[in-house]
Amino acid sequence: MIQLTNVSKSYGTGAAVSALSNVSLQIGPAERVAVTGPSGSGKSTLLNLVCGLDEPTSGSVKIDGVDLSGLTDDPRTRLRREKIGMIFQTFNLLPTLTAIENVALPLRLQGLAKKEAEHRAVSMLGRVGLKDRTKHRPDELSGGERQRVAIARALVNNPSILLADEPTGNLDTATGNEIMALFDKLHQKGNTIVLVTHEHDVALYAHRVVTIRDGKVEKDEKTPRAGAITTSQIS
């Protein structure tokens, strides 16, 4: 599903800063992988490369067999909309829009009629436990509720891949546990999930933990949950 081959990424010219160095990584369908490592190790850069928001300096990134470097902006954007959902650490919700409008936005950008887009948004918000908060703006929601809106927005296009950058980093322990329980349900549907985290307990929700240090893969280890892949549906 996701294949990185000898990927390097540097920023700047002259004395360029190397964010990733010769990284090779394969993530299969329905795998759940946690990416850990110290701040500045290249974790978020890895996610940005996988979702096509950034391009490698060298090497290749393939999504479902498609090499992103061979795509122009429009096809890359279309592939990201169709296959990838991205959850940002800071939520990136538009403050003037309600939960419905935030979640419906990707569908509206694809040209879907407002009524149908909002119908699908309401359905998705219900699936993440926010059916009674659909008309609230972000400043009227708790941190956990805003994270759920961000998850609903990432999933409204039914992507096969979900990428999450520190999904529990801004949340208290109880809310973080709720988010991880929600990820369990999403994974049971068959989503491939890649999440960046500093938290050991969160990483252990995954089947594999990939540790990055100084822009390189230091370890790639299975967890006790490895092999626990099911195909049951979200209730």
N, C-alpha and C positions, 0 to 999 in steps of 0.2 A: 504493500500500500504506500509506504514511504521509503525511499531509498536515497541516501546521501553517499556519494562516492568521492573520496579524496577532496572534500570541500574545505576551502580556506576562505576567510573573509578578513580583509584589512580595510582600515579607514584612514583617510588622509593621504598625502603625497610626501615624498622624501622619507623622513623617519616615520613611516606609517605605523599605526597601532594594529597589531594582529588580534582579532577577536576570536577567530577559529583557525586551526591549523591542521590540515590534512585529516579531516574527520570523515570516517566511513561508518554508516549506521543503517540498519534495515529494521523496519517495523511492519509487521504483518497485519492483515485484516483482523479486526476485533481484539487486537492487543491493547493493553493498558500499560503505558510506560511513563515512569516518573523520571525527570531530568533534574539532578541535584548538583550542587557545587557551590563554592564561595561566590560572593558578589564579584562581578566583573570577569567571571570565568568563561562567559560566552553562551549562557543558557538562553537568554532572551534573543540573542542574535540567531541562534539555531531555530527558534520558533519563527522568527521573521523570515528566514530563508525558506522554511518549509511551507509557509503560507503565501510565499511569493511577494511579500511586502519589500523584500530586499533581494539582491542578487549576489551570488558568490563571486569572489575575486577569481577563483579557479575551482575546478571540480564541477560535479553535476548534482542537481536535486530533481528527483523524479517523484511524481504523485500518480499512483495507479498506472505506472509505465510511461507517463508523459514527462518529458524533460522540460522543466520550466524555462531553462535558458534558451530553448528554441522557440519560445512564444513571444509575440509582441504584447504590448500592454493590454489590449482589449481581450485577446484569448486568455491571457493569464488572469485577468479580472474575472472573466466568465468561469474559468475552472475553479477559482477560489470561491465564487458564489455558489457553485453547484456542488462542490465536494468538501469544502472546508468551513468549519465554524470556529471563530477566534474569540476567546474570552480574555479581555485585558485586565490587568491588575487594578487599574483605576476605573474600571467599568466602561468609560467612554460613552456614557449615555448623554443624549442631548437634553440640557436642563429645561428647555421650554416645552418639551414634548411629554405627553403622558406615557405610561407604560405601554399601552396599546400602540401609540404612534411610534415609539422607539422600536418596538419589535416588528411592526409592520414596515418600517422604513426600507429594509433590504428588498422586500417584495415590491414596494412602490418603485424603487429604483430599477427593478427589472421590468416595469411596465404593467404590473398587475393592478387591476381596478381597486380603488380605495375600499369598497365594500368587502370584496373578497380578501384583500390583504388584511383588513382589520378582523375579519371573521377568523382567519388562520392565526392571527396574533392572539386573539382572545383564547382560542383553543390551546395554543402553546403555553400561554400564561397559566391556564388552568392546570396543565400538566406539571408545571413547576410550583404549584401550590399558591398561585396569586390571583385566583379568579375573582376575589373580592377587592383587589387593589389595582385593577386594570386602568382606572381613570386618574390615578395619582401620578404626579410628577416626581422626578428623582428626589427632590428635596423634601418630599412628603413620605419617603420610604426609609426604612432602616438599611444599614449596610448589607445585611443578609438578603433583604428584599431587592435591593439594587443589583446584587450579584445574581439573583434569580432572574431578574429582567434581562441582564446581560447574557445569561445562559439561554433564555428563551429566544433572544434575538439571534444568537449564534446558531440555534437549532431550527429556526423557522423555515429554512430552505431544505431541511432534511439532509444535512451533509453527512457523508460517511466518516469524516475525520473531525474530531473536536480537539482544538489546541487551547490550553489554558495556562496563562502566565500568573503564577502565584494566586490561585483562585481563592485561597483562604488567608492570604497575607494581611488583609485589612479587617479581618473578622475576629470576634471573640471565639473561644473554644467551642461553645455550644452551637453557635451559628456555623462555624467551620465544619463541625461534625454533620450538621444538616446538609450542607453543600456536598460533602463527600458521600453521604447516603444517596443524594440525588444523582451523583455521578455513577454510583453503583447501579441505579435503575437505568440510566442512559446506556451504560456498558452492557447491561443484560439485553438491551435491544440490538446489540451488535456493533455499536459505534467503536471505531478506533480512537483511543484517547491518549493524548500526550500532554502531560502537565509538568510545568516547572515549579519547583517548590524548594524552600529551605528547611521544611519541617519533616523530621524523620517519620513521625506517625502518619503524615499524609502520604509520604513516599511508599509506605508499606501497604497502601491500598492498591498499588500497582502490581502487575505481574513481573515487571522488570524495573530495575533502578539503574539508570545510566548516570555515572558521575563524571562531570566535566571539570577539569582544572587547567588553568592557563591555556584555554582554547583547545584542549585535546581530551579525548575520551580516556579517562583514567581507569574506570571499571564499568562493566556491563554485567549485572548480576540478576538472577531470578530471585523472586521473593516466595514465601510460603503460599501465596495466592496463585502462583503460576499454574496455568492449566485450568483455572476456575472460570472458563468462558461458557456462557449460556446464551440461549437465543430467545428467552422469554420476553414478553412485551412489557412495556411500562404500563402500570395499572392506572 
